[in-house]
Amino acid sequence: MTTDPMTSVPMTSAPVTSAPQPAAAGGSMIAIEAVSKWYGEFRVLSGCSTAVSRGEVVVVCGPSGSGKSTLLKCVNALETFQEGQITVDGTRVRDRATNLPRLRARVGMVFQHFELFPHLSVIDNLTLAPRKVLGRSKEAATKRGLDLLARVGLSAHAQKHPGQLSGGQQQRVAIARALAMDPVVMLFDEPTSALDPEMVGEVLDVMVELARDGMTMMVVTHEMGFARKVADRVVFMDRGEIVEDVAKDTFFDRPRSERAQQFLSKILAH
């Protein structure tokens, strides 16, 4: 076993992938090519490559600190990276000519902690960005927002403020807010990790419906039941590397790396 000179920790074995993999260039909604990132001298991502095809659902999992959320945030440049390239629907993230606000408007992002404006009503949370960024009229933005609240089962709460809602309801509002921008892809960064167990199901149900409707999704989560039900592929990360990138059934039934086997044995035992 060799040691990574940037991290002074043992390097994992070569990533395990299934064949064929989605093309790293044309045809993919998201193409991640040899992406590496450092925080000072600490290497948090190491040569990560994968792709997400249009309409595909990819779950990214792994132990805490493995780089999952960092990789996800690199997709819409919420995190910078020093090596490699990420392309989203034909737009290269690291290209100096790329309009990052415009890119982020096309990439829906749902965080762990909702990130709603507490002083605005639910409907105002949904209509603010479409009006300011997309230039929609108040009437058009409101109609779209109400349609989306109906979609996530929250029509009766349009005039409430986030603090009047449960955690699960707030996360569903956050999903509706992201959808209000008509994104080409949705990114979810552990969307249920801050919720009480009883509220997890209502958020996952909305995500399942999005997947069934054909939304391209990249989801960082420990919810293996969701991964089994919805994912097309699973990307397993450890120490900043993609260790496995395989079809869902292969990952759960025949994990090829020892590290993935250890992870599954622990997470599926509870």
N, C-alpha and C positions, 0 to 999 in steps of 0.2 A: 504493500500500500504506500503511495506517495503522499507528500504533504504539500498543500497549496502554499506557496511562499507569501501570498497576499494575506492569508488568514491564519497561518500557522496551525491549521487543523488538518486531520487526515482527509484526503479527497475521497469521495464516494466512487463507486465503480461507474463505468460508462453508462449513460442513459439507455434505458430499454425502450424501444419503440416498436410499434406494430407496422407492418407494411401492407398496403401502401399508406403513407401519411398524406394529409392534405397538402397541396402544392404550397410552397412557401411564398410564391409570388402570385401572378394573375389568377383570379378565380376565388381567392380567399377574401373574406370580409376583414379578417385580421391576420396579418402575417408578422410573426416575431422571429427575427433572424439574428442569432448569435449575440444576444443582448447581455451586456455585462454592466454592473454598476458598483461603485465604491462609495462608502461613507468614510472619507479620509483614507486610511490604509485598510479599512475593513471591506472585504469584497462581499457584498450582499447578494449579487446575482452573478452567475458565472456561465457565460456562453449559452444562454437560454434560447431555444428555437422551438416554435410550434406554430400552428395556424388554426384558424377557426373559419370554417366554410359558411356561406350564407345559409341561414336557417338552422345552423348547428348549435347544440348546447354542450359546452365544455365545462366540466367541473374541475377546479384546481384545489387540491388538498395536500396535506402534509402537516408535520409537527409545527408547533409555534416557533417563529423565528426562521422558517425555511425560505422566506422571500416571496410567499404567495401574494400578499397584499401589495408589496412593492412592485412586483411584476404587473399586477393588474393596473396599478396607478400609472405605470409607465405608458400604458396603452393610450391614454388621453393626456399625457404629459403633465399629470399632477405630480409625478416624480420625474426627474431628469435621469438620463443614463449616459455613460461615457463611451460605450462601444456597441456596435450593432445597429440594427434598424428595425423600426416597427412601422407597418403600413396599415392604415385603416381605410377600407373602401377606396383604395387608390391614392390616399394622401399619406405622404411620408412624414412621420411625427418629428424627426430630427432635422428636416429640411428647413433652412432659415427662411425660406419663402412661405412656409406654412402659416396660415392664420390660425393660431391655437384657439382663440375664443370661438371661431367658427367651427373648428374641429370638435371642440368640447360640446358645442350645441347639438352635434349629430351623434354624440356618444352619451347615452343615458348612464348615470352613475348613482348607485344606491349604497349608502354607507351603513356602518354599524349603528350609528347614533342619530339617524334621521336627518339632522341638519336643517330642520324646518325653521322658518322665521317665527319666533314665539309671539310677536306683536301683531302678526297678520292672521286673518281668518284662513281657514283651510282653502277656500276658493281663491283667495288672494295669493296664497302660496303657489297655487297652480297656474295662475294667470300672469304673474309678474314677469317671468322670463320670456314667455311667448310674446308679450306686448313690447318689452324693452329690447329683446334680442332679435326676434323674428318680425317685429313690426306689425303684429296682428292687432286688430281693433279690440276694444274691450268686449264688445258683444261676441265676436268670433272666439276670442280666448276663453270667455266665460262659458260659452256653449260647449266648447271642446273640454274644458275642465269639468263641467257637470257630467258630461258623457263618461269621462274617465273615472269620476267618483262613483258613478253607477257601476262601472265595470269592476271596481274593487270593493263594491258593497258598502259604500259610505255616503250615499246620496243625502241621507238625513243629517249629515254633519258638516255641510258646506259652509255654514256661517259660524261654526265653532272655532275656537282657537286651539292650537296644538296641545296646550296644557290641559284642556278639557277631555282629551282622548287618552285611551290606553296606549301602551307601547306598541302593541300589534296594529292598532288603528293608525298610529302615527307613521309606522313603517309602510303601511299600505298607501297612506297619503304621499309619502316620499316616492313610492313607485309610480303613482299616478302623476306626480309632478315631473318625474323624469320622462314619462311617456308623453307629456304635454308638449314636449319639444320635437315630437315625431322622430325619435332617434333611429339610426340604421342598426344600432347594436346596443345592448344593455349590459353593463358591468355591475356585478353585485359583490360587495366586499363584506363577507360574513354578515349578511343582512338579518340573521336571527340570533346572533350571539349575545345581544344586549336585552333579549326578551325573556320574560318568564316562560317556562315550559308550556303553559296553557295557551300562550299567544303565538307560539311558533307555527302551528298548523295553519292559522288563517293567513299568514304571510306566504308560506310555502304553497298554499292552494292558488294564490294569485300568480306566483311564479310558474307553477305547473301549467296554468291556463295560457300564460304568455308563450311558454314553450310549445304548447299545442297549436297556438296560432301562428307559429313559424318565426318568432322573434329570435334573432341571433343573440346568444347569451354566453357570457363568460362569468362563472360563478365561483368565488372563493368561499368554501363552506366546509364545516365538519358534519353536516347533515347527510349522512351516508344513505339514509332512506330516500331522500330527494335525489341523490346521485343515481341510485339504482333505478328509480322510477323515470327520470327525465333525461339524464345525460346521454349523449351519443358517445362521448369520449371522456376519459379521466386523465388529467395531468397530475402526477404525483411529484412533489418537490421535497428536497432535503438539502440543507446547507447551501441554499442559493442555486442549486442545480435541478434541472428536470431529470428525474431518475427514471420515471416511466411515463409514456404518452401512448395510451392504448385504448382500445374499445372498452366500453363499460363492463361487459361480461368478462372480458379477459382480466381486467383489473381485479374484480371481485372474486372470480372463480379460480384464476390461475395467475396470481401476481408473480412476476418473473424475478424481481429483485428481493433480496433478503430484507432490505430496509422496508419495502412496502408490505411484506408479509408481517413484519413486526408491528408496523403501524396498524394494519387491519386487525391483527389479533387482539390489540389493546382497545381500539375504538369500537369494534363490533361486539366486544365482550360485555358491554354495558348497555 
